[in-house]
Amino acid sequence: MDRLVAWREEHVPEKQLVLILSFVVGVLTALAGFVLKSLISLFHWLIDTYLVAGTHTWWWLITPMIGIALAAVFVRYIVRDDISHGITKILYAISQRKSIIKPHNMWSSVVGSSITIGFGGSVGAEAPIVLTGAAIGSNLAKTFRLNQKTMMLMIGCGAAGAIGGIFKAPIAGLVFTLEVLMMDLTMTSVGPLLMASVTATAISYGLSGPDPMFALLHYEPFTMDRIPFYLLLGLICGLVSLYFTRGMNRLEQRMKNISQGWMKVLVGGLTLSVLIYIFPPLYGEGYDVIIRLLNGDSLTDLMHSPWAGLGMSSWVVLLYFSLIVAVKIVASVATNGGGGVGGIFAPSLFMGCLTGFVVARLINLTGLSVSESNFALVGMAGLMSGVMHAPLTGIFLIAELTGGYHLFLPLMIVALVSYLTIMIFEPHSLYAMRLAQKGELLTHNKDHSVLTLLKMDNVLETDLRTLHPEMTLGELCKVIAESKRNIFPVVGTDGKLQGILLLDEVRNIMFQPRLYNRFTVGQLMTSPPAVLNNSMPMEKVMQVFEDTGAWNLPVTDDEKHYIGFVSKSKIFNSYRRVLVHFSDEE
């Protein structure tokens, strides 16, 4: 490998290498997506053929728990690392790990999610495959010793290729990378991103055919008098997105509070199994349900459920699908919280489709007339836009998924209104809010992004001479004579910071030998304007400097042990270096 890297550095310029690697990433992510979907289909076929065949439908109550348990064992004893929340992990790698993603993520998410979803887990395969693609891009870049900025671009190529390949949606792959992963579109990045996305899509066409994922056979042409209804749907999608985001966060926290692993598997598995028994559409990704609703079939799912005895009236159908929307997040959290591996792409599409259908059915029951298929389609864009804070991704993905380009204006209306609605309540997407709360999120705000990329280790100064409280003024003068700094941390015998001593504070007495034994450092020291914590994000550090007006501040750990100092000038110098590197488009 060293010879290959050396040969590359001599013969292949970096720009050409990035294009070559983006093509390779596109190929590998498309193949990974095909393998994942094939494994899920294989598990479904085996369960339907050998377990659920005939009248043994009670197996549907057991297989989801088996899948969660197998995935939990796989993650705990084979992977030995957390592989949930795939998109959040990518954002964290970009912001906090210099775009380095662990090698096992190139395959572990594929295995874990195929077991989870194949056995009926109520989550999606898209986030795991996006993490897989990003890991492929990151590790290829690392192999060829590319810099952090290029590694970030290769992660974007992996994500774009994953979305383009698994959904056959090349434009959505590109837009997803820009909106959700928050990468800036430049002339340097657009070529590799398109290369990966188009390559993955083309290979997916070759492997599974050119048909869109959700073929729309029945639709109503858009007319201007439908705009008020689409505005209403957008508003409702925004509120459902808020319910999705906050409800999932709270439920996940409750699952995390369960300490024993086996108890999580049991609680998650039982919850999911009961919900699937009551609402069979919750089994797996739910894409079959989406296809049926898009093509006007709202009765098949009801007929094969315990609700069939209540009849097939429109009000029963409306109640049935409304309740499914309400409990879908419970099923998804039970799957992932119990130990399964999956994402929220499929749940957001599923809930969006059902939300659109329910709103259309409710409007029709008032005596008005709208297309339930159209509303089911644009509802998917509305939920995706709200949950992911990505209106363009929602618009282009649904248009490419369904071939519904003729409904582009309704897609835009619903996605925009949903996005604006949730932005009133939640400034960050479900993916990003965990990192945003910690100040670890990279955004399109370049000033904020540069501060996010800066770490305490980059600006920490540890060359200051430390003093002890019991030192005399005479001993202090000797330290000052040997030091090049005008500020000194005062540290106790336990290593904890007790104060600071400024040269200006002792300048008037340090040349009076008669006072050398009269004063001690403990008497002369002062409290610093503020004390920084070594885990504090740089944006908050700068805010502390602004609030205090200080130029130098001490840094301690959580137990108040002294670590070093940070100066505002050092931060500014480091900021300029990172900004030049971050903004370089050559």
C-alpha positions as CSV (number, residue, x, y, z in Angstrom):
1,M,0.0,0.0,0.0
2,D,2.9,2.4,0.8
3,R,4.2,1.8,-2.8
4,L,0.8,2.5,-4.3
5,V,0.4,5.7,-2.3
6,A,3.9,6.8,-3.3
7,W,3.2,6.0,-7.0
8,R,-0.1,8.0,-6.7
9,E,1.6,11.0,-5.2
10,E,4.1,11.0,-8.1
11,H,1.8,10.3,-11.0
12,V,-1.8,11.2,-10.1
13,P,-2.8,14.7,-9.2
14,E,-5.1,15.0,-6.2
15,K,-8.0,16.4,-8.3
16,Q,-8.0,13.4,-10.6
17,L,-7.6,11.0,-7.7
18,V,-10.7,12.5,-6.0
19,L,-12.8,11.9,-9.1
20,I,-11.5,8.3,-9.4
21,L,-12.2,7.6,-5.8
22,S,-15.7,9.2,-6.0
23,F,-16.4,6.7,-8.9
24,V,-15.1,3.8,-6.8
25,V,-17.2,5.0,-3.8
26,G,-20.3,5.2,-6.1
27,V,-19.7,1.6,-7.3
28,L,-19.1,0.2,-3.8
29,T,-22.1,2.0,-2.2
30,A,-24.4,0.8,-4.9
31,L,-23.3,-2.8,-4.4
32,A,-23.6,-2.4,-0.6
33,G,-27.1,-1.1,-1.0
34,F,-28.1,-4.0,-3.3
35,V,-26.6,-6.5,-0.9
36,L,-28.6,-4.9,2.0
37,K,-31.9,-4.9,0.1
38,S,-31.3,-8.5,-1.1
39,L,-30.6,-9.7,2.4
40,I,-33.8,-8.0,3.7
41,S,-35.8,-9.6,0.9
42,L,-34.1,-13.0,1.6
43,F,-35.1,-12.9,5.3
44,H,-38.6,-11.9,4.4
45,W,-38.9,-14.7,2.0
46,L,-37.5,-17.3,4.4
47,I,-39.9,-16.2,7.2
48,D,-42.9,-16.1,4.9
49,T,-42.1,-19.4,3.3
50,Y,-41.0,-21.5,6.2
51,L,-42.6,-19.8,9.3
52,V,-45.7,-17.9,8.3
53,A,-46.8,-20.3,5.6
54,G,-50.4,-21.4,6.0
55,T,-52.1,-20.3,9.2
56,H,-49.0,-19.9,11.4
57,T,-49.3,-16.1,11.4
58,W,-48.4,-16.0,15.1
59,W,-44.8,-16.2,14.0
60,W,-45.2,-12.5,13.1
61,L,-45.4,-11.9,16.8
62,I,-42.0,-13.7,17.4
63,T,-39.8,-12.8,14.5
64,P,-39.4,-9.1,15.3
65,M,-38.1,-10.0,18.8
66,I,-35.8,-12.6,17.3
67,G,-34.4,-10.0,14.9
68,I,-33.9,-7.4,17.6
69,A,-32.1,-10.1,19.8
70,L,-29.9,-11.3,17.0
71,A,-28.9,-7.7,16.0
72,A,-28.2,-6.8,19.7
73,V,-25.9,-9.9,20.1
74,F,-24.2,-9.0,16.8
75,V,-23.5,-5.4,17.9
76,R,-22.5,-6.2,21.4
77,Y,-20.3,-9.3,20.9
78,I,-19.0,-8.9,17.3
79,V,-19.0,-5.2,16.4
80,R,-18.5,-4.1,20.1
81,D,-19.4,-0.5,19.1
82,D,-22.5,1.6,18.8
83,I,-23.7,1.6,15.2
84,S,-27.1,3.3,15.8
85,H,-28.0,6.8,14.6
86,G,-26.0,6.5,11.4
87,I,-26.5,10.1,10.1
88,T,-25.7,11.5,13.5
89,K,-22.5,9.5,13.6
90,I,-21.5,11.0,10.2
91,L,-22.1,14.5,11.4
92,Y,-20.1,13.8,14.6
93,A,-17.2,12.3,12.5
94,I,-17.1,15.5,10.3
95,S,-17.3,17.9,13.3
96,Q,-15.3,16.1,15.9
97,R,-13.3,13.2,14.5
98,K,-11.5,14.9,11.6
99,S,-13.8,13.0,9.2
100,I,-12.5,9.6,10.3
101,I,-15.1,6.8,10.5
102,K,-14.2,3.4,11.8
103,P,-13.5,0.7,9.2
104,H,-16.1,-1.7,10.6
105,N,-18.8,0.7,9.6
106,M,-18.2,-0.3,6.0
107,W,-20.0,-3.6,6.7
108,S,-21.4,-3.7,10.2
109,S,-24.5,-1.5,9.6
110,V,-25.4,-3.7,6.5
111,V,-25.4,-6.8,8.6
112,G,-27.1,-5.4,11.6
113,S,-29.9,-3.6,9.7
114,S,-30.6,-6.5,7.3
115,I,-31.2,-8.8,10.4
116,T,-33.3,-6.1,12.1
117,I,-35.5,-5.2,9.1
118,G,-35.5,-8.7,7.6
119,F,-37.2,-10.0,10.7
120,G,-39.8,-7.3,10.9
121,G,-38.1,-4.4,12.7
122,S,-40.1,-1.2,12.1
123,V,-37.2,1.0,10.8
124,G,-35.4,1.8,7.6
125,A,-32.3,0.6,5.8
126,E,-31.3,4.0,4.3
127,A,-29.5,5.5,7.3
128,P,-27.4,2.4,7.7
129,I,-26.4,2.3,4.1
130,V,-25.6,6.1,4.2
131,L,-23.3,5.4,7.1
132,T,-21.8,2.5,5.1
133,G,-21.2,4.7,2.1
134,A,-19.7,7.5,4.2
135,A,-17.4,4.9,5.9
136,I,-16.2,3.7,2.5
137,G,-15.4,7.2,1.4
138,S,-13.6,8.1,4.7
139,N,-11.5,5.0,4.7
140,L,-10.5,5.2,1.0
141,A,-9.4,8.8,1.6
142,K,-7.5,7.7,4.7
143,T,-5.8,4.9,2.8
144,F,-4.5,7.5,0.2
145,R,-3.5,9.9,3.0
146,L,-5.7,12.7,1.9
147,N,-6.3,15.8,4.0
148,Q,-9.2,16.4,6.3
149,K,-11.1,18.6,3.9
150,T,-10.8,16.0,1.1
151,M,-11.9,13.2,3.6
152,M,-15.0,15.3,4.4
153,L,-15.7,15.5,0.6
154,M,-15.3,11.7,0.3
155,I,-17.8,11.2,3.2
156,G,-20.2,13.3,1.2
157,C,-19.6,11.2,-1.9
158,G,-20.4,8.1,0.1
159,A,-23.6,9.6,1.4
160,A,-24.6,10.9,-2.1
161,G,-23.9,7.5,-3.6
162,A,-25.8,5.7,-0.9
163,I,-29.0,7.8,-1.4
164,G,-28.6,7.8,-5.2
165,G,-28.1,4.0,-5.3
166,I,-30.7,2.7,-2.8
167,F,-33.5,5.1,-4.0
168,K,-32.4,5.5,-7.7
169,A,-32.4,9.2,-7.0
170,P,-29.2,10.9,-8.1
171,I,-30.4,14.5,-7.6
172,A,-31.7,13.6,-4.1
173,G,-28.3,12.1,-3.3
174,L,-26.5,15.3,-4.1
175,V,-29.0,17.6,-2.3
176,F,-29.1,15.3,0.8
177,T,-25.4,15.7,1.2
178,L,-25.7,19.5,1.0
179,E,-28.7,19.9,3.3
180,V,-28.4,17.1,5.9
181,L,-24.6,16.7,6.1
182,M,-24.3,20.5,5.7
183,M,-21.6,20.6,3.2
184,D,-21.0,23.7,1.1
185,L,-21.5,23.3,-2.7
186,T,-18.4,24.5,-4.5
187,M,-17.0,23.9,-7.9
188,T,-14.4,21.6,-6.3
189,S,-17.0,19.4,-4.6
190,V,-19.9,19.3,-7.1
191,G,-18.0,17.1,-9.6
192,P,-17.1,14.3,-7.2
193,L,-20.5,14.4,-5.5
194,L,-22.3,14.0,-8.8
195,M,-19.9,11.3,-9.9
196,A,-20.6,9.2,-6.9
197,S,-24.4,9.8,-7.0
198,V,-24.8,9.2,-10.7
199,T,-22.5,6.1,-10.7
200,A,-24.4,4.5,-7.8
201,T,-27.7,5.2,-9.5
202,A,-26.6,3.8,-12.8
203,I,-25.4,0.6,-11.2
204,S,-28.7,0.3,-9.3
205,Y,-30.6,0.6,-12.6
206,G,-28.5,-2.2,-14.0
207,L,-29.0,-4.4,-11.0
208,S,-32.7,-3.9,-10.3
209,G,-34.2,-2.2,-13.4
210,P,-35.1,1.4,-14.3
211,D,-38.6,1.5,-12.6
212,P,-39.0,4.0,-9.8
213,M,-39.2,2.6,-6.3
214,F,-42.9,3.7,-5.8
215,A,-44.5,3.7,-9.2
216,L,-47.4,6.1,-9.2
217,L,-50.2,4.7,-11.4
218,H,-53.1,6.8,-10.4
219,Y,-52.9,10.6,-9.9
220,E,-54.9,13.7,-10.5
221,P,-53.3,16.6,-12.5
222,F,-52.5,19.6,-10.3
223,T,-54.9,22.6,-10.5
224,M,-54.6,26.0,-8.8
225,D,-57.8,25.5,-6.7
226,R,-56.0,22.7,-4.8
227,I,-53.3,25.1,-3.3
228,P,-55.2,25.8,-0.1
229,F,-55.5,22.1,0.6
230,Y,-51.8,21.6,0.0
231,L,-51.0,24.5,2.4
232,L,-53.1,22.8,5.0
233,L,-51.3,19.5,4.4
234,G,-48.0,21.2,4.7
235,L,-49.0,22.7,8.1
236,I,-50.2,19.4,9.4
237,C,-47.0,17.6,8.1
238,G,-44.9,20.2,10.0
239,L,-46.8,19.5,13.2
240,V,-46.6,15.7,12.7
241,S,-42.8,16.2,12.1
242,L,-42.6,18.0,15.4
243,Y,-44.5,15.1,17.1
244,F,-42.1,12.7,15.3
245,T,-39.0,14.6,16.5
246,R,-39.9,15.3,20.1
247,G,-41.7,12.0,20.6
248,M,-38.8,9.9,19.3
249,N,-36.3,11.8,21.5
250,R,-38.3,11.3,24.6
251,L,-39.0,7.6,23.9
252,E,-35.3,7.0,23.1
253,Q,-34.4,8.6,26.4
254,R,-36.7,6.2,28.3
255,M,-35.2,3.2,26.5
256,K,-31.7,4.4,27.5
257,N,-32.8,4.5,31.1
258,I,-33.1,0.8,31.0
259,S,-29.7,-0.4,32.1
260,Q,-29.8,-4.1,31.5
261,G,-29.3,-5.2,27.8
262,W,-31.5,-8.2,28.0
263,M,-34.3,-6.1,29.5
264,K,-34.0,-3.6,26.6
265,V,-34.4,-6.5,24.1
266,L,-37.4,-7.9,26.0
267,V,-39.1,-4.5,26.3
268,G,-38.4,-3.5,22.7
269,G,-39.3,-6.9,21.3
270,L,-42.6,-7.2,23.2
271,T,-43.6,-3.7,22.4
272,L,-42.9,-4.1,18.7
273,S,-44.6,-7.5,18.5
274,V,-47.8,-6.3,20.2
275,L,-48.0,-3.2,18.0
276,I,-47.5,-5.3,14.8
277,Y,-50.2,-7.7,15.9
278,I,-52.7,-4.8,16.3
279,F,-51.4,-2.8,13.3
280,P,-49.7,-5.2,10.7
281,P,-48.5,-2.4,8.5
282,L,-45.9,-1.6,11.1
283,Y,-44.1,-4.9,10.1
284,G,-40.8,-4.0,8.4
285,E,-40.2,-0.8,6.4
286,G,-43.8,-0.5,5.3
287,Y,-43.0,0.2,1.7
288,D,-45.7,-2.2,0.5
289,V,-48.3,-0.1,2.3
290,I,-47.0,3.1,0.7
291,I,-47.3,1.5,-2.8
292,R,-50.9,0.5,-2.1
293,L,-51.9,3.9,-0.8
294,L,-50.2,5.7,-3.7
295,N,-52.3,3.6,-6.1
296,G,-55.7,3.9,-4.3
297,D,-55.8,0.7,-2.3
298,S,-56.7,1.6,1.3
299,L,-58.6,-1.5,2.2
300,T,-56.1,-4.4,1.8
301,D,-54.2,-3.6,5.0
302,L,-57.3,-3.1,7.0
303,M,-58.8,-6.5,5.8
304,H,-55.7,-8.3,7.0
305,S,-55.8,-6.9,10.5
306,P,-57.8,-7.4,13.7
307,W,-59.7,-4.3,12.8
308,A,-61.5,-6.0,9.9
309,G,-64.4,-6.9,12.1
310,L,-65.3,-3.2,12.5
311,G,-66.2,-3.0,8.8
312,M,-64.7,-1.1,5.9
313,S,-66.3,2.3,6.2
314,S,-64.3,5.4,5.5
315,W,-64.4,6.4,9.2
316,V,-62.9,3.1,10.2
317,V,-60.2,3.4,7.6
318,L,-59.5,7.0,8.8
319,L,-59.2,5.9,12.4
320,Y,-57.1,2.9,11.6
321,F,-54.4,4.8,9.6
322,S,-54.5,7.8,12.0
323,L,-53.6,5.4,14.9
324,I,-50.8,3.9,12.9
325,V,-49.3,7.4,12.4
326,A,-49.5,7.9,16.1
327,V,-47.8,4.7,17.1
328,K,-45.2,4.4,14.4
329,I,-42.6,6.2,16.4
330,V,-43.2,3.9,19.3
331,A,-42.5,0.9,17.0
332,S,-39.4,2.5,15.6
333,V,-38.0,3.4,19.0
334,A,-38.8,-0.1,20.3
335,T,-36.8,-1.6,17.4
336,N,-33.7,0.6,17.8
337,G,-33.9,1.0,21.5
338,G,-34.3,-2.7,22.0
339,G,-31.0,-3.4,20.2
340,G,-32.0,-3.3,16.5
341,V,-30.2,-1.3,13.8
342,G,-32.1,1.0,11.5
343,G,-32.8,4.6,10.5
344,I,-35.7,7.0,10.3
345,F,-35.8,7.5,6.5
346,A,-38.4,4.8,6.0
347,P,-40.5,5.7,9.1
348,S,-40.6,9.4,7.9
349,L,-41.7,8.3,4.4
350,F,-44.2,5.9,5.9
351,M,-45.7,8.4,8.3
352,G,-45.7,11.1,5.6
353,C,-47.6,8.9,3.2
354,L,-50.2,7.9,5.8
355,T,-50.5,11.6,7.0
356,G,-51.2,12.7,3.4
357,F,-53.8,9.9,2.9
358,V,-55.6,10.7,6.2
359,V,-55.8,14.4,5.5
360,A,-57.2,13.7,2.0
361,R,-59.7,11.2,3.3
362,L,-60.8,13.7,6.0
363,I,-61.3,16.4,3.4
364,N,-63.3,14.0,1.2
365,L,-65.5,13.1,4.1
366,T,-66.5,16.8,4.4
367,G,-68.0,16.6,0.9
368,L,-65.1,18.2,-1.0
369,S,-63.0,16.1,-3.4
370,V,-59.2,15.8,-3.5
371,S,-56.9,13.0,-4.7
372,E,-55.9,10.7,-1.9
373,S,-53.0,9.3,-4.0
374,N,-51.6,12.8,-4.6
375,F,-51.8,13.7,-1.0
376,A,-50.2,10.5,0.1
377,L,-47.3,11.3,-2.3
378,V,-46.7,14.9,-1.3
379,G,-47.2,14.0,2.4
380,M,-44.0,12.0,2.2
381,A,-42.1,15.1,1.0
382,G,-43.7,17.1,3.9
383,L,-42.6,14.7,6.6
384,M,-39.1,14.2,5.2
385,S,-38.7,18.0,4.9
386,G,-39.9,18.6,8.5
387,V,-38.1,15.7,10.2
388,M,-34.8,16.2,8.4
389,H,-35.0,20.0,8.0
390,A,-34.3,19.3,4.3
391,P,-37.0,20.6,2.0
392,L,-35.0,20.2,-1.2
393,T,-34.2,16.6,-0.3
394,G,-37.9,15.9,0.3
395,I,-38.9,17.5,-3.0
396,F,-36.4,15.8,-5.3
397,L,-36.4,12.4,-3.5
398,I,-40.2,12.0,-3.7
399,A,-40.2,13.2,-7.3
400,E,-37.5,10.6,-8.2
401,L,-38.9,7.8,-6.0
402,T,-42.3,8.0,-7.6
403,G,-41.8,9.5,-11.0
404,G,-44.2,12.2,-9.8
405,Y,-42.5,15.2,-11.5
406,H,-45.9,16.4,-12.7
407,L,-46.7,17.2,-9.0
408,F,-43.6,19.3,-8.5
409,L,-45.4,22.4,-7.4
410,P,-47.5,20.6,-4.7
411,L,-44.3,18.9,-3.5
412,M,-42.6,22.3,-3.2
413,I,-45.6,23.8,-1.4
414,V,-46.0,21.1,1.2
415,A,-42.3,20.6,1.8
416,L,-41.7,24.4,2.3
417,V,-44.7,24.9,4.6
418,S,-43.8,21.8,6.7
419,Y,-40.2,23.0,7.0
420,L,-41.2,26.6,8.0
421,T,-43.7,25.1,10.5
422,I,-41.2,22.9,12.4
423,M,-38.5,25.6,12.3
424,I,-40.8,27.7,14.6
425,F,-40.4,25.0,17.3
426,E,-37.1,23.1,16.5
427,P,-34.1,24.8,15.0
428,H,-32.3,21.6,14.3
429,S,-33.2,18.3,12.7
430,L,-33.6,15.0,14.6
431,Y,-30.1,14.0,13.2
432,A,-28.4,17.2,14.3
433,M,-30.0,18.3,17.6
434,R,-27.9,15.9,19.7
435,L,-24.7,17.4,18.5
436,A,-26.1,21.0,18.4
437,Q,-26.9,20.8,22.1
438,K,-23.2,20.0,22.8
439,G,-21.9,22.6,20.4
440,E,-20.4,19.9,18.2
441,L,-22.3,20.5,15.0
442,L,-20.7,21.7,11.8
443,T,-23.1,24.0,9.9
444,H,-23.2,26.2,6.7
445,N,-22.3,29.2,9.0
446,K,-18.5,29.3,8.2
447,D,-17.6,31.3,11.3
448,H,-19.4,28.8,13.5
449,S,-18.0,25.9,11.5
450,V,-14.4,27.0,11.9
451,L,-14.9,27.4,15.7
452,T,-16.4,23.9,15.7
453,L,-13.4,22.5,14.0
454,L,-11.1,24.1,16.5
455,K,-10.4,22.0,19.6
456,M,-9.1,22.9,23.0
457,D,-5.9,20.8,22.3
458,N,-5.2,23.1,19.3
459,V,-5.0,26.3,21.5
460,L,-3.9,25.0,24.9
461,E,-0.7,26.4,26.3
462,T,1.1,24.3,28.9
463,D,4.5,26.1,29.1
464,L,3.5,28.4,32.0
465,R,5.4,28.1,35.2
466,T,3.1,27.0,38.1
467,L,3.3,28.4,41.6
468,H,2.3,27.1,45.0
469,P,0.4,29.1,47.6
470,E,3.0,28.7,50.2
471,M,5.9,30.1,48.1
472,T,7.4,33.3,49.3
473,L,7.8,36.5,47.4
474,G,11.5,35.9,47.1
475,E,10.9,32.4,45.6
476,L,8.4,34.0,43.2
477,C,11.0,36.5,42.0
478,K,13.3,33.7,41.0
479,V,10.5,32.1,39.0
480,I,9.7,35.4,37.3
481,A,13.3,35.8,36.4
482,E,13.4,32.5,34.6
483,S,10.0,32.9,32.9
484,K,9.0,34.6,29.7
485,R,5.3,34.9,30.7
486,N,3.6,37.6,32.8
487,I,0.9,35.3,34.2
488,F,1.3,32.4,36.5
489,P,-1.2,29.7,37.6
490,V,-1.3,28.9,41.4
491,V,-1.8,25.2,42.0
492,G,-2.3,23.4,45.3
493,T,-0.6,20.1,46.3
494,D,-3.6,18.3,45.0
495,G,-3.1,19.7,41.5
496,K,-6.2,21.9,41.6
497,L,-6.2,25.5,40.5
498,Q,-6.4,27.9,43.4
499,G,-5.9,31.2,41.6
500,I,-3.6,33.2,39.2
501,L,-0.9,35.7,39.8
502,L,-0.2,38.5,37.3
503,L,3.2,40.2,37.0
504,D,1.6,43.6,37.1
505,E,0.1,42.8,40.6
506,V,3.6,42.4,42.2
507,R,5.7,44.7,40.1
508,N,5.7,47.4,42.8
509,I,7.0,45.1,45.5
510,M,9.2,42.6,43.7
511,F,12.3,44.8,43.9
512,Q,12.1,45.3,47.7
513,P,14.1,42.4,49.3
514,R,12.9,43.3,52.8
515,L,9.5,42.1,51.7
516,Y,10.6,38.8,50.3
517,N,9.7,36.8,53.4
518,R,6.7,38.8,54.4
519,F,4.4,37.9,51.5
520,T,3.4,34.5,50.1
521,V,1.9,33.7,46.7
522,G,-1.3,32.7,48.5
523,Q,-1.6,36.3,49.7
524,L,-0.8,37.9,46.4
525,M,-2.8,35.6,44.0
526,T,-6.2,36.6,42.6
527,S,-9.2,34.8,41.2
528,P,-9.3,34.5,37.4
529,P,-12.1,36.3,35.5
530,A,-13.4,32.8,34.5
531,V,-12.1,29.2,34.4
532,L,-12.5,27.2,31.2
533,N,-13.3,23.4,31.1
534,N,-11.2,21.3,28.8
535,S,-14.3,19.8,27.2
536,M,-15.9,23.2,26.5
537,P,-16.7,23.8,22.8
538,M,-14.7,26.6,21.2
539,E,-17.7,28.7,20.4
540,K,-18.5,28.8,24.1
541,V,-14.9,29.6,24.9
542,M,-15.0,32.6,22.7
543,Q,-18.2,33.7,24.4
544,V,-16.5,33.5,27.8
545,F,-13.7,35.7,26.5
546,E,-16.2,38.2,25.2
547,D,-18.1,38.3,28.5
548,T,-15.1,38.7,30.7
549,G,-12.9,40.9,28.4
550,A,-9.9,38.7,29.4
551,W,-7.0,37.8,27.1
552,N,-5.8,34.7,29.0
553,L,-7.9,32.2,30.9
554,P,-6.9,29.0,32.8
555,V,-8.2,25.6,31.8
556,T,-9.1,22.8,34.2
557,D,-10.7,19.4,34.0
558,D,-14.0,18.4,35.6
559,E,-12.3,17.9,39.0
560,K,-10.7,21.4,38.8
561,H,-7.2,20.1,38.2
562,Y,-5.1,22.7,36.3
563,I,-4.3,21.7,32.7
564,G,-3.0,24.9,31.0
565,F,-4.0,28.3,29.7
566,V,-5.8,29.6,26.6
567,S,-5.1,33.0,25.1
568,K,-7.4,34.9,22.8
569,S,-4.5,35.7,20.5
570,K,-3.7,31.9,20.2
571,I,-7.3,31.3,19.3
572,F,-7.3,34.0,16.7
573,N,-4.1,32.6,15.1
574,S,-5.5,29.1,15.0
575,Y,-8.8,30.4,13.7
576,R,-7.0,32.1,10.7
577,R,-5.1,28.9,9.8
578,V,-8.3,26.8,9.9
579,L,-10.3,29.4,8.0
580,V,-7.7,29.5,5.2
581,H,-7.7,25.7,4.9
582,F,-11.5,25.4,5.3
583,S,-12.1,28.1,2.6
584,D,-9.4,27.0,0.1
585,E,-11.1,26.0,-3.2
586,E,-8.0,25.4,-5.2
